[in-house]
Amino acid sequence: MRPAAPGDVLGGEVVKINPALITITDRLVATTPPETLRRRVREQVRELLESEKVRTFHLDVNFEDYGGFGRNKPDINTSVFTPNFVSELNELVRSRGAFLNLHLLTDHPERRLREFEDAGVGAVCFQAEVVDEAQQLEELVEQIVGLGACASPVIETVGTDSFVPPPKEEVLALLEPVLPRVGMLTVQATGTASRSNTSAGIFDREHVRSYLEIIGERFEGAIQLQGGIRTDTVAEAVKLGAEFLVCGTEIFHNRDGLRPLEVINLMLEEVARGLTG
């Protein structure tokens, strides 16, 4: 992380807090009409866009065909986050100079990506562990780049009760040939798809460090961390080298009843203290 002036940190110029929109709909998909949930998402996005400190949003789309979820499976939310709605959200955030980061949790990223190819999102995240061969990975990265988006493989470091991540050396061997074409690596710092208010959602600093150390100087793009990002872990995450920080529960379901922008301001203050103190 480069030296930073406090004002740049507090203004969101150095570290980008990336609100995870999926947590707005947590545990509501089965009981709430999709359009009601879409309205809530729009309202939150518009409110955060009023602040110059928020210029990126993270959107997980959970598909039934993804095999990496644990027994405590998250909502399958494809009825809410349809390709048309993702396109609408993308137009909204781009109109304010922001970008949308689409995360496809699926065992078939090439096929699912085609469903969203007209959305125009700024970045596409996909699960690295579902890609079996180097050629498949290369073709997927080129498919994403060809859409004008940043390709971002997601590295699972912890897994779930039913999924053990591959060894980090194996992950590096797979990713290394495409790293020059990858704009951002996303590292999952907790159990797969877990939330920071659960035991599986505790920020696992040592797992993250071990994966980032082995990648080392081979990667020149941005690092994004997700999972377990809270006010009390955000500075630690940044010191590991993260520029983008995906955070949902702490922002949208704050345990102290704070509004989303209040949480983001507190996070940036913690980062400023950590980087400039």
Stockholm file with secondary structure:
# STOCKHOLM 1.0

chainA/1-277         MRPAAPGDVLGGEVVKINPALITITDRLVATTPPETLRRRVREQVRELLESEKVRTFHLDVNFEDYGGFGRNKPDINTSVFTPNFVSELNELVRSRGAFLNLHLLTDHPERRLREFEDAGVGAVCFQAEVVDEAQQLEELVEQIVGLGACASPVIETVGTDSFVPPPKEEVLALLEPVLPRVGMLTVQATGTASRSNTSAGIFDREHVRSYLEIIGERFEGAIQLQGGIRTDTVAEAVKLGAEFLVCGTEIFHNRDGLRPLEVINLMLEEVARGLTG
#=GR chainA/1-277 SS CCCCCHHHHHTTSSSEEEEBGGGGGTTTTTTSCHHHHHHHHHHHHHHHHTSTTCCEEEEEEECTTCCCCCSSCCCCCTTTSCHHHHHHHHHHHHTTTCEEEEEEESSCHHHHHHHTTTSCCSEEEEEGGGCCSHHHHHHHHHHHHHTTCEEEEEEESSBBTTBCCCCHHHHHHHHGGGGGGCSEEEEECSBTTCCTTSGGGSCCHHHHHHHHHHHGGGCCSEEEEESSCCTTTHHHHHHTTCSEEEECHHHHSCTTCCCHHHHHHHHHHHHHHHHHC
#=GC SS_cons         CCCCCHHHHHTTSSSEEEEBGGGGGTTTTTTSCHHHHHHHHHHHHHHHHTSTTCCEEEEEEECTTCCCCCSSCCCCCTTTSCHHHHHHHHHHHHTTTCEEEEEEESSCHHHHHHHTTTSCCSEEEEEGGGCCSHHHHHHHHHHHHHTTCEEEEEEESSBBTTBCCCCHHHHHHHHGGGGGGCSEEEEECSBTTCCTTSGGGSCCHHHHHHHHHHHGGGCCSEEEEESSCCTTTHHHHHHTTCSEEEECHHHHSCTTCCCHHHHHHHHHHHHHHHHHC
//
